Amino acid sequence: MSVFPVKLPDVGEGIAEAELISWLVAVGDRVTSESPLAEVMTDKATVEIASPVNGVVTFLHGEPGEMIAVGTEFVGIEVEGGAPAPPVVEAPIVEAPAVEAPVVEPPAVEAPVAEAVVPVTAVEDVTFQGRRPSASPAVRQRARDLGIDLHEVVGTGPDGRIVHADLDRIIGSGGQRSATHPDPHRAATDAVHVEPVRGLRRRIAERLTQSWTEIPHITYVEEIDATQLEALRAELNGRGAGRARLTLLPFLVQALVVACGEQPRLNAHYDAVNRSLSMFDAIHVGIATQTRDGLMVPVLHHAEARGLWDSAAEITRLAAAARDGTATLDELSGSTITITSLGAMGGLVTTPIINRPEVAIVGVNKMNIRPVWRDGAVVPRAMFNLSSSFDHRIVDGWDAATFVQRLKALLEMPALLFLDE
């Protein structure tokens, strides 16, 4: 018998270890070259590790939730035909939905709550008698919770991919419901349900803790009169039939481009170990997005080179990719400054946590009509607050105030956004 040991590969960015999210095979399963063996999560992405050979699985090392060092032999495969095992190489990585472990609180994009790659708390019963259903890790986790066999689901996504809407359709037709939606008439109970914090949620916990404990935050709040902006937005949306709908976010992105151009130290990464500040000419705006199971931060790359409609279309596309679990690692990496918005749920004031190693995050609070004193009279105005946090090691209070006041001026007189100075 010739057993081929599969090693955990370096899945990128020089990581030393990865968290085992779930096994996609069991001992005794027959696999072919490129059959997915396991899902693992790093600081940046959830990826599927594929088999490099044909054969039968003989051993699996590790349990979901465990950290596995890169280079560890974690799967054994008996090579078919008793042929000598090929030289040991790292297993290939199957392209899978990526998720940046976000560190923003509270985050959301002006879009419906949606899906993200989520941790797995049990080994999925998967065999390779037929083709493995195509679905994101988030959809697989939800199917487990609902007790739905993905082999019996017809996918309506691209290339037959199973999406959350397909699970919703099964639930709506009388299929099994998740245990997270108990019968409201069930008798009271003192039971306590303990679940391990794994995968995406563990990454969120770790990185939020790092950001909050390492970075001395200063939060600056200012109110914005968006009356003119809302009138312009309504007019442009009325004229933009067939184009992406303009929300507040594209205008805020345009304002960030101007403000960061004037204060490049806020469009930067701080390396505390090397005590260096990297300032970027390119402005890559992270759009903190609330999903069904956790936070994702898709990135609007090169905002400085985009117009209003282009930004709007790309934000819409990125939000959709984050929701359906198809966002790539590139689309979830490289932000230099972040926007976080809870839309209608935004409240009056928030204290957003910086998306480390960035030095600034701009938070958008709820917009509503408020009575405001203008020109000797109380008038109704469309108002919202910006709650922005800064790394006080790099950004002084004066610089933070100057930055936010510049955003305020641009948003309150949006014609300034389209002037070439």
Secondary structure, DSSP 8 states (H G I E B T S, - for coil): --EEEEE----STT-SEEEEEEES--TT-EE-TT-EEEEEE-SS-EEEEE-SS-EEEEEE---TT-EEETT-EEEEEEEGGG-------B--EE----------SS---SS--B-------S------SS----B-HHHHHHHHHHT--GGG----SGGG-B-HHHHHHHHHTT----TTS--TTS------------HHHHHHHHHHHHHHHHS-EEEEEEEEE-HHHHHHHHHHHHH-TTS----HHHHHHHHHHHHHHH-GGGSEEEETTTTEEEE-SS--EEEEEEBSSSEE--EETTGGG--HHHHHHHHHHHHHHHHHT---TGGGS--SEEEEE-GGG--S-------TTBSEEEEE---EEEEEEETTEEEEEEEEEEEEEEETTT--HHHHHHHHHHHHHHHHSGGGGG---
